[in-house]
Amino acid sequence: MTTTRLLPASAVEEAAALLRAGALVAFPTETVYGLGANATDGRAVAAVFAAKGRPRFNPLICHYPEAEAAFADAAPDERARALAERFWPGPLTLVLPRRPGCRVDLLAGAGLDSLGVRVPGHPLGRALLRAAGVPVAAPSANPSGAVSPTTAEHVLEGLGGRIAAVLDGGPCPVGVESTVLDLTGERPVLLRPGGVPTEAIEAALPGPLLRAGPSEGTAAPRGPGMLASHYAPALPLRLGAISADADEALLGFGRRLPAGAAVAWNLSDSGDLAEAASRLFAGLRWLDAEGARLGLRGIAAMPVPDTGLGAAINDRLARAAAPRTPL
């Protein structure tokens, strides 16, 4: 078993050296903590799948410090350049055709002819990417299918002993993963809602987006986060709850929470979707742990408006509530 080191923010150069050497380093982005690996090193990329227990047909996102570095590996069109200028650095992943001389190991893209790339907005994360000098493949830093981590402590809870280090940058401000947009075809396809609201993307493009459903079984998805069962706590999750039983935990939203639940976590008592997004994964983790401690049968989740960041929250909750996909 590996001893996982918790590195302070000042240890950027040390974390970068570990990445270049093929070790796994979790690092903060504005969305969630990513489990970073040198994307040009097939062994390092394979180690990501092993550490997470992640299905190998689920591609990884490659992270870069600047747009032009990303576009050296993935070929942009006019739409991609316009979106990058508007939303990068930030929580938007663009799935683009791989360039013939792409440095990224094929395993990182699950063998596809496309590559998911993004420039994260967290200053410490970007500093690490600059110091590493290589593209960094980084899914969320948690065991596959489990709740995504928004603090360094969350990473250690799930992956402690499996990875080399965690670079501690404090809590992630956005709290849900990046929006994933496929630009490999004539029409842009939303693969996953996330930190950039769909409405903002549509306002920046000439036409509406197509929307892709989650991939089932062993079918290869075009982008990350598309498995039907994902982001799942151990306790069963019941959606659309307007009441809660005494043997349930409650994931609430808004000022009026139903009475009766054994324990409750309110995503936002003011109904603020940005606050709700930032508290989602921490709330699921806490309710899962408290529910297990108290012997509860499940978690009841109240409805969240399906607009803006609410679409990303509901996407995560739907995946968390889906039947578990065998790995």
VMD Tcl script that draws the C-alpha trace (Angstrom):
set ca {
  {0.00 0.00 0.00}
  {1.23 3.51 -0.86}
  {1.54 6.21 1.78}
  {-0.47 9.13 0.41}
  {1.08 12.48 1.26}
  {-0.99 15.60 1.88}
  {0.97 18.41 0.25}
  {0.45 22.11 1.06}
  {-0.30 24.60 -1.70}
  {3.34 25.70 -1.63}
  {4.48 22.25 -2.84}
  {3.51 22.77 -6.49}
  {6.96 21.90 -7.87}
  {7.08 18.71 -5.81}
  {3.64 17.66 -7.01}
  {4.63 18.45 -10.62}
  {7.76 16.30 -10.33}
  {5.65 13.40 -9.06}
  {3.32 13.73 -12.06}
  {6.18 13.82 -14.56}
  {7.61 10.68 -12.93}
  {4.37 8.76 -13.48}
  {2.88 9.03 -9.98}
  {-0.76 9.90 -9.29}
  {-1.44 13.27 -7.67}
  {-4.88 14.61 -6.76}
  {-5.24 18.36 -7.20}
  {-7.94 21.01 -6.88}
  {-9.95 22.45 -9.71}
  {-12.86 24.85 -9.41}
  {-15.26 21.91 -9.92}
  {-13.99 18.93 -7.89}
  {-10.58 17.45 -7.04}
  {-9.04 15.64 -10.01}
  {-6.90 12.52 -9.88}
  {-4.00 13.60 -12.05}
  {-1.69 11.44 -14.17}
  {0.80 12.25 -16.90}
  {-1.46 11.76 -19.93}
  {1.49 10.90 -22.18}
  {2.45 7.95 -19.95}
  {0.29 4.87 -20.55}
  {1.35 3.25 -17.28}
  {0.35 6.33 -15.32}
  {-3.01 6.48 -17.08}
  {-3.60 2.78 -16.38}
  {-2.82 3.46 -12.73}
  {-5.71 5.96 -12.65}
  {-8.15 3.28 -13.74}
  {-6.70 0.86 -11.20}
  {-6.80 3.35 -8.32}
  {-10.40 4.33 -9.07}
  {-11.65 0.90 -10.14}
  {-12.89 2.82 -13.20}
  {-14.31 1.08 -16.29}
  {-11.69 1.36 -19.03}
  {-14.25 2.32 -21.65}
  {-14.98 5.58 -19.81}
  {-12.60 8.24 -21.24}
  {-10.69 10.75 -19.13}
  {-10.51 14.53 -19.45}
  {-7.09 16.01 -20.20}
  {-6.24 19.24 -18.38}
  {-4.03 22.05 -19.68}
  {-2.84 25.41 -18.36}
  {-3.79 27.33 -21.52}
  {-6.11 26.89 -24.51}
  {-3.31 26.68 -27.08}
  {-1.69 23.83 -25.15}
  {-4.99 21.94 -25.32}
  {-5.37 22.70 -29.01}
  {-1.92 21.23 -29.69}
  {-3.42 17.80 -28.93}
  {-7.07 18.30 -29.97}
  {-8.11 20.08 -33.15}
  {-10.46 23.04 -32.58}
  {-12.92 24.51 -35.03}
  {-14.36 28.03 -34.89}
  {-16.97 26.93 -32.32}
  {-14.32 25.50 -30.02}
  {-12.17 28.60 -30.20}
  {-15.15 30.86 -29.49}
  {-16.21 28.76 -26.49}
  {-12.66 28.57 -25.17}
  {-12.29 32.34 -25.38}
  {-15.53 32.82 -23.46}
  {-15.44 30.02 -20.87}
  {-11.77 29.05 -20.34}
  {-10.32 28.95 -17.80}
  {-13.45 27.40 -16.39}
  {-15.69 24.35 -15.94}
  {-16.20 23.45 -19.61}
  {-14.77 20.36 -21.32}
  {-14.68 20.25 -25.12}
  {-14.57 16.89 -26.90}
  {-12.62 17.45 -30.12}
  {-10.89 15.31 -32.77}
  {-7.45 14.05 -31.77}
  {-4.64 15.56 -33.79}
  {-2.43 13.07 -35.69}
  {0.54 13.94 -33.48}
  {-1.46 13.97 -30.24}
  {0.81 13.36 -27.22}
  {-1.95 11.84 -25.10}
  {-1.87 8.07 -24.65}
  {-4.82 6.36 -26.33}
  {-5.89 4.76 -23.05}
  {-6.72 8.20 -21.65}
  {-9.29 8.64 -24.43}
  {-10.55 5.05 -24.17}
  {-9.21 4.41 -27.67}
  {-11.52 6.94 -29.29}
  {-10.59 9.29 -32.12}
  {-11.62 12.20 -29.93}
  {-10.25 13.81 -26.79}
  {-11.92 15.70 -23.95}
  {-9.86 18.78 -23.03}
  {-10.27 21.67 -20.63}
  {-8.43 24.53 -18.95}
  {-9.48 24.59 -15.28}
  {-10.09 27.86 -13.49}
  {-8.52 27.05 -10.11}
  {-5.26 29.05 -9.78}
  {-3.44 26.30 -7.86}
  {-4.56 23.66 -10.35}
  {-3.32 25.75 -13.28}
  {-0.03 26.42 -11.50}
  {0.46 22.67 -11.16}
  {-0.32 22.12 -14.84}
  {2.20 24.78 -15.87}
  {4.86 23.29 -13.61}
  {4.21 19.72 -14.81}
  {4.70 20.66 -18.46}
  {2.63 17.70 -19.70}
  {-1.08 17.20 -20.33}
  {-2.67 15.80 -17.19}
  {-5.47 13.24 -17.45}
  {-7.70 13.73 -14.44}
  {-11.07 12.22 -13.61}
  {-12.61 13.04 -10.25}
  {-10.40 11.83 -7.40}
  {-12.71 9.21 -5.89}
  {-13.38 5.48 -6.29}
  {-15.38 4.94 -9.49}
  {-19.10 5.45 -9.00}
  {-18.72 7.05 -5.57}
  {-19.44 10.64 -4.58}
  {-16.98 13.13 -6.06}
  {-14.53 14.92 -3.72}
  {-14.66 18.65 -3.07}
  {-11.94 18.77 -0.36}
  {-8.52 17.16 0.09}
  {-9.95 15.22 3.04}
  {-12.58 13.66 0.75}
  {-9.79 12.46 -1.55}
  {-7.91 10.85 1.32}
  {-11.09 9.13 2.54}
  {-11.59 7.42 -0.80}
  {-8.10 7.02 -2.26}
  {-5.74 7.19 0.70}
  {-3.10 4.49 0.26}
  {-3.74 4.21 -3.50}
  {-2.11 7.40 -4.80}
  {1.12 9.29 -4.17}
  {-0.14 12.66 -2.99}
  {-2.94 15.20 -2.66}
  {-2.18 18.88 -3.30}
  {-4.42 20.72 -0.85}
  {-6.11 23.78 -2.31}
  {-9.07 23.98 0.06}
  {-12.73 23.42 -0.86}
  {-13.74 23.51 -4.53}
  {-15.97 26.56 -5.19}
  {-18.21 25.14 -7.96}
  {-18.72 21.64 -6.56}
  {-20.02 19.79 -9.64}
  {-17.97 18.55 -12.58}
  {-17.43 20.42 -15.80}
  {-20.00 20.64 -18.57}
  {-18.94 18.28 -21.39}
  {-19.70 19.34 -24.97}
  {-18.96 17.15 -28.00}
  {-17.89 19.22 -31.02}
  {-16.72 16.35 -33.23}
  {-19.86 16.50 -35.38}
  {-21.81 19.08 -37.31}
  {-24.16 19.70 -34.38}
  {-22.77 20.27 -30.86}
  {-23.91 17.58 -28.43}
  {-24.22 18.09 -24.68}
  {-22.75 14.94 -23.14}
  {-22.97 16.08 -19.52}
  {-24.42 19.20 -17.88}
  {-22.09 20.77 -15.36}
  {-20.46 23.92 -14.06}
  {-21.22 26.07 -17.13}
  {-25.02 26.29 -17.53}
  {-26.38 24.91 -20.78}
  {-28.18 28.18 -21.45}
  {-24.89 30.08 -21.43}
  {-23.37 27.70 -23.99}
  {-26.40 27.89 -26.26}
  {-26.22 31.69 -26.13}
  {-22.65 31.49 -27.45}
  {-23.47 29.17 -30.37}
  {-25.56 29.76 -33.51}
  {-28.00 26.89 -32.85}
  {-29.42 24.74 -30.04}
  {-27.53 21.80 -28.57}
  {-28.37 18.18 -29.08}
  {-28.48 16.14 -25.86}
  {-27.05 12.68 -25.32}
  {-28.45 10.18 -22.84}
  {-26.27 8.15 -20.47}
  {-24.42 5.15 -21.89}
  {-25.60 1.77 -20.68}
  {-23.83 -1.52 -20.16}
  {-20.50 -1.79 -21.95}
  {-21.23 0.67 -24.77}
  {-18.38 3.15 -25.06}
  {-19.46 6.70 -24.16}
  {-18.12 9.68 -26.13}
  {-17.16 11.51 -22.96}
  {-16.67 11.17 -19.22}
  {-19.47 11.00 -16.68}
  {-21.96 9.28 -19.01}
  {-22.39 5.96 -17.23}
  {-25.95 5.58 -15.96}
  {-24.87 4.62 -12.43}
  {-22.36 7.16 -11.22}
  {-21.66 9.50 -8.31}
  {-23.48 6.99 -6.09}
  {-23.61 6.79 -2.28}
  {-23.87 3.33 -0.70}
  {-27.42 3.97 0.55}
  {-30.24 3.88 -2.05}
  {-31.32 7.34 -3.19}
  {-35.01 8.22 -3.68}
  {-35.65 11.21 -5.98}
  {-38.45 13.77 -5.98}
  {-39.23 13.35 -2.28}
  {-41.90 15.61 -0.79}
  {-41.84 13.73 2.51}
  {-39.35 11.63 4.44}
  {-39.73 8.64 6.72}
  {-38.11 8.11 10.10}
  {-35.74 5.53 8.61}
  {-34.54 7.87 5.83}
  {-31.97 10.64 5.62}
  {-33.10 13.79 3.81}
  {-31.25 15.75 1.14}
  {-33.18 18.99 1.29}
  {-33.48 22.12 -0.83}
  {-35.14 25.39 0.19}
  {-36.56 26.79 3.41}
  {-39.40 24.30 3.90}
  {-38.08 20.84 4.63}
  {-40.51 18.00 5.35}
  {-40.47 16.73 8.92}
  {-39.82 13.14 9.91}
  {-36.34 12.38 8.54}
  {-33.77 10.95 10.94}
  {-31.09 13.38 9.69}
  {-31.07 16.12 7.06}
  {-28.63 18.08 4.91}
  {-29.98 21.20 3.22}
  {-28.28 22.02 -0.07}
  {-29.43 25.63 0.23}
  {-32.07 27.01 2.57}
  {-32.32 30.11 0.36}
  {-32.80 28.09 -2.84}
  {-29.48 29.24 -4.33}
  {-28.47 26.73 -7.03}
  {-24.79 27.71 -6.93}
  {-24.71 27.05 -3.19}
  {-26.60 23.80 -3.72}
  {-24.11 22.62 -6.33}
  {-21.14 23.39 -4.09}
  {-22.74 21.43 -1.21}
  {-24.08 18.46 -3.19}
  {-21.27 15.93 -2.93}
  {-20.35 16.87 0.64}
  {-24.02 16.42 1.58}
  {-24.31 13.02 -0.08}
  {-21.14 11.88 1.67}
  {-22.33 13.07 5.07}
  {-25.82 11.61 4.73}
  {-24.39 8.31 3.49}
  {-22.08 8.07 6.51}
  {-24.70 9.19 9.04}
  {-27.33 6.95 7.47}
  {-25.04 3.93 7.71}
  {-24.17 4.79 11.33}
  {-27.86 5.04 12.25}
  {-28.92 1.99 10.24}
  {-31.20 3.94 7.88}
  {-32.62 2.37 4.74}
  {-31.94 5.19 2.29}
  {-31.70 8.86 1.37}
  {-34.70 10.90 0.20}
  {-33.79 13.79 -2.12}
  {-36.14 16.75 -2.54}
  {-36.75 18.20 -6.02}
  {-34.31 20.81 -7.36}
  {-35.28 23.19 -10.20}
  {-33.96 21.85 -13.52}
  {-32.52 25.17 -14.73}
  {-28.97 26.51 -14.76}
  {-26.79 24.57 -12.33}
  {-29.90 22.69 -11.23}
  {-29.61 20.63 -14.41}
  {-26.14 19.48 -13.36}
  {-27.35 18.71 -9.82}
  {-30.28 16.67 -11.15}
  {-28.00 14.85 -13.58}
  {-25.76 13.78 -10.69}
  {-28.72 12.77 -8.53}
  {-30.27 10.72 -11.36}
  {-27.00 8.84 -11.84}
  {-26.61 8.35 -8.09}
  {-30.13 6.86 -7.96}
  {-29.72 4.61 -11.02}
  {-29.27 0.84 -10.69}
  {-25.60 0.10 -10.13}
  {-23.68 -0.57 -13.34}
  {-21.43 -3.66 -12.98}
  {-17.76 -2.83 -13.48}
}
mol new
graphics top color blue
foreach p $ca { graphics top sphere $p radius 0.5 }
foreach p [lrange $ca 0 end-1] q [lrange $ca 1 end] { graphics top cylinder $p $q radius 0.2 }
display resetview
